[in-house]
Amino acid sequence: MKFVKKKTFYSRKEKAAETKNKIYISAEQLFSRHGFKAVNVDDIVKHAGVAKGSFYVHFESKDFLIAALINDYVTKVDIDYRAYLESLPSDMPANDALLSLVGKIAEVITESISCENMRILYKIQIGKDIKTNAVIDYNRELYKLFYDVINKGMNQHVFQSDLPMEEIARHFVTAYRGLTFEWCIRYPDFDLKEQALRHFKILLTGINSPSNLKY
């Protein structure tokens, strides 16, 4: 009997995990197709083929589900950014590598995420009721990417600064977050990629070595 009970317990656990996965995948597909705002819980459970009550067993609200999706997406996209950075020629000057990364991030934000979804993300982050640690954690891979490019520039003697490289990296990410917010409030009259490249060229003048002042 003990074996039967244990088997039943695991069957229920597996079924619950399967239901949660259906909801997650359905939400991911619908959000990708229609955006966060246009999709409600009824749409998600209908697409997943599960009862509405099942949704609230696994997710406190739509915003909590969005946060889970965002945290997973951030991890994935940072891996893609790392792969992109590593695909650049190893002898590329750090200035060019940094600007190339800046441009790539802008493309992902504008083409894959969208202004509407970024607005919702900012709303969730400002509210602080829902954890989006993967986005703001200083240990996030994005901070490490900027750190690595800055470190490369220091080793190439194209960058110089008395500030710790970690602090510079944080400033760069903060600047990008500000640019993205500006894009959200001025959309569509603000070209994120163009403005990001222009802004980072200005930032680079603060750490360029005297022999590398073309930026």
Contacts in CASP RR format, 6 or more apart in sequence:
PFRMAT RR
TARGET T0000
AUTHOR 0000-0000-0000
METHOD contacts of the structure
MODEL  1
MKFVKKKTFYSRKEKAAETKNKIYISAEQLFSRHGFKAVNVDDIVKHAGV
AKGSFYVHFESKDFLIAALINDYVTKVDIDYRAYLESLPSDMPANDALLS
LVGKIAEVITESISCENMRILYKIQIGKDIKTNAVIDYNRELYKLFYDVI
NKGMNQHVFQSDLPMEEIARHFVTAYRGLTFEWCIRYPDFDLKEQALRHF
KILLTGINSPSNLKY
16 57 0 8 1.000
16 58 0 8 1.000
19 48 0 8 1.000
19 50 0 8 1.000
19 54 0 8 1.000
19 57 0 8 1.000
19 58 0 8 1.000
20 58 0 8 1.000
22 48 0 8 1.000
22 49 0 8 1.000
22 50 0 8 1.000
23 44 0 8 1.000
23 45 0 8 1.000
23 48 0 8 1.000
23 50 0 8 1.000
23 54 0 8 1.000
23 55 0 8 1.000
23 58 0 8 1.000
23 59 0 8 1.000
23 65 0 8 1.000
24 65 0 8 1.000
24 68 0 8 1.000
24 69 0 8 1.000
25 48 0 8 1.000
26 44 0 8 1.000
26 45 0 8 1.000
26 47 0 8 1.000
26 48 0 8 1.000
26 49 0 8 1.000
27 39 0 8 1.000
27 44 0 8 1.000
27 48 0 8 1.000
27 65 0 8 1.000
27 66 0 8 1.000
27 69 0 8 1.000
28 69 0 8 1.000
29 47 0 8 1.000
30 39 0 8 1.000
30 43 0 8 1.000
30 44 0 8 1.000
30 47 0 8 1.000
31 39 0 8 1.000
31 66 0 8 1.000
31 69 0 8 1.000
31 117 0 8 1.000
35 114 0 8 1.000
35 116 0 8 1.000
35 117 0 8 1.000
36 66 0 8 1.000
36 116 0 8 1.000
36 117 0 8 1.000
36 120 0 8 1.000
37 116 0 8 1.000
37 120 0 8 1.000
39 62 0 8 1.000
40 62 0 8 1.000
41 52 0 8 1.000
41 55 0 8 1.000
41 62 0 8 1.000
42 52 0 8 1.000
44 55 0 8 1.000
44 62 0 8 1.000
44 65 0 8 1.000
45 51 0 8 1.000
45 52 0 8 1.000
45 53 0 8 1.000
45 54 0 8 1.000
45 55 0 8 1.000
59 65 0 8 1.000
59 68 0 8 1.000
63 124 0 8 1.000
63 129 0 8 1.000
63 130 0 8 1.000
64 130 0 8 1.000
66 120 0 8 1.000
66 124 0 8 1.000
66 130 0 8 1.000
67 124 0 8 1.000
67 130 0 8 1.000
67 131 0 8 1.000
67 132 0 8 1.000
70 121 0 8 1.000
70 124 0 8 1.000
70 132 0 8 1.000
70 134 0 8 1.000
70 135 0 8 1.000
71 131 0 8 1.000
71 132 0 8 1.000
71 133 0 8 1.000
71 134 0 8 1.000
71 135 0 8 1.000
72 134 0 8 1.000
74 134 0 8 1.000
74 135 0 8 1.000
74 140 0 8 1.000
75 134 0 8 1.000
75 141 0 8 1.000
77 108 0 8 1.000
77 112 0 8 1.000
78 140 0 8 1.000
78 141 0 8 1.000
78 142 0 8 1.000
78 145 0 8 1.000
79 141 0 8 1.000
80 108 0 8 1.000
81 101 0 8 1.000
81 104 0 8 1.000
81 105 0 8 1.000
81 108 0 8 1.000
81 141 0 8 1.000
81 142 0 8 1.000
81 145 0 8 1.000
82 141 0 8 1.000
82 145 0 8 1.000
84 101 0 8 1.000
84 104 0 8 1.000
85 97 0 8 1.000
85 101 0 8 1.000
85 145 0 8 1.000
85 148 0 8 1.000
85 149 0 8 1.000
88 97 0 8 1.000
88 100 0 8 1.000
92 100 0 8 1.000
93 153 0 8 1.000
93 156 0 8 1.000
93 158 0 8 1.000
93 212 0 8 1.000
94 149 0 8 1.000
94 150 0 8 1.000
94 152 0 8 1.000
94 153 0 8 1.000
94 156 0 8 1.000
94 158 0 8 1.000
94 159 0 8 1.000
95 153 0 8 1.000
95 158 0 8 1.000
95 204 0 8 1.000
95 208 0 8 1.000
95 212 0 8 1.000
95 214 0 8 1.000
95 215 0 8 1.000
97 149 0 8 1.000
97 152 0 8 1.000
98 146 0 8 1.000
98 149 0 8 1.000
98 150 0 8 1.000
98 200 0 8 1.000
98 204 0 8 1.000
99 197 0 8 1.000
99 200 0 8 1.000
99 201 0 8 1.000
99 204 0 8 1.000
101 145 0 8 1.000
101 146 0 8 1.000
101 149 0 8 1.000
102 176 0 8 1.000
102 196 0 8 1.000
102 197 0 8 1.000
102 200 0 8 1.000
103 193 0 8 1.000
103 196 0 8 1.000
103 197 0 8 1.000
105 176 0 8 1.000
105 196 0 8 1.000
106 192 0 8 1.000
106 193 0 8 1.000
106 196 0 8 1.000
106 197 0 8 1.000
107 193 0 8 1.000
109 118 0 8 1.000
109 180 0 8 1.000
109 183 0 8 1.000
109 192 0 8 1.000
110 183 0 8 1.000
110 192 0 8 1.000
110 193 0 8 1.000
115 183 0 8 1.000
115 184 0 8 1.000
115 187 0 8 1.000
115 188 0 8 1.000
118 180 0 8 1.000
118 183 0 8 1.000
118 184 0 8 1.000
119 184 0 8 1.000
121 132 0 8 1.000
121 135 0 8 1.000
122 181 0 8 1.000
122 184 0 8 1.000
124 130 0 8 1.000
124 132 0 8 1.000
125 132 0 8 1.000
125 135 0 8 1.000
125 136 0 8 1.000
134 140 0 8 1.000
138 170 0 8 1.000
142 173 0 8 1.000
143 166 0 8 1.000
143 169 0 8 1.000
143 170 0 8 1.000
143 173 0 8 1.000
144 169 0 8 1.000
146 168 0 8 1.000
146 169 0 8 1.000
146 172 0 8 1.000
146 173 0 8 1.000
147 165 0 8 1.000
147 166 0 8 1.000
147 169 0 8 1.000
150 159 0 8 1.000
150 165 0 8 1.000
150 168 0 8 1.000
150 169 0 8 1.000
150 172 0 8 1.000
150 207 0 8 1.000
151 165 0 8 1.000
153 159 0 8 1.000
154 160 0 8 1.000
154 165 0 8 1.000
157 209 0 8 1.000
157 211 0 8 1.000
157 212 0 8 1.000
158 208 0 8 1.000
158 209 0 8 1.000
158 211 0 8 1.000
158 212 0 8 1.000
159 207 0 8 1.000
159 208 0 8 1.000
159 209 0 8 1.000
159 212 0 8 1.000
160 207 0 8 1.000
160 208 0 8 1.000
160 209 0 8 1.000
161 168 0 8 1.000
161 206 0 8 1.000
161 207 0 8 1.000
168 207 0 8 1.000
171 203 0 8 1.000
172 200 0 8 1.000
172 203 0 8 1.000
175 199 0 8 1.000
175 200 0 8 1.000
175 203 0 8 1.000
176 196 0 8 1.000
179 192 0 8 1.000
179 195 0 8 1.000
179 196 0 8 1.000
179 199 0 8 1.000
180 192 0 8 1.000
182 190 0 8 1.000
182 195 0 8 1.000
183 190 0 8 1.000
183 192 0 8 1.000
183 195 0 8 1.000
201 215 0 8 1.000
204 215 0 8 1.000
205 213 0 8 1.000
205 215 0 8 1.000
208 215 0 8 1.000
END
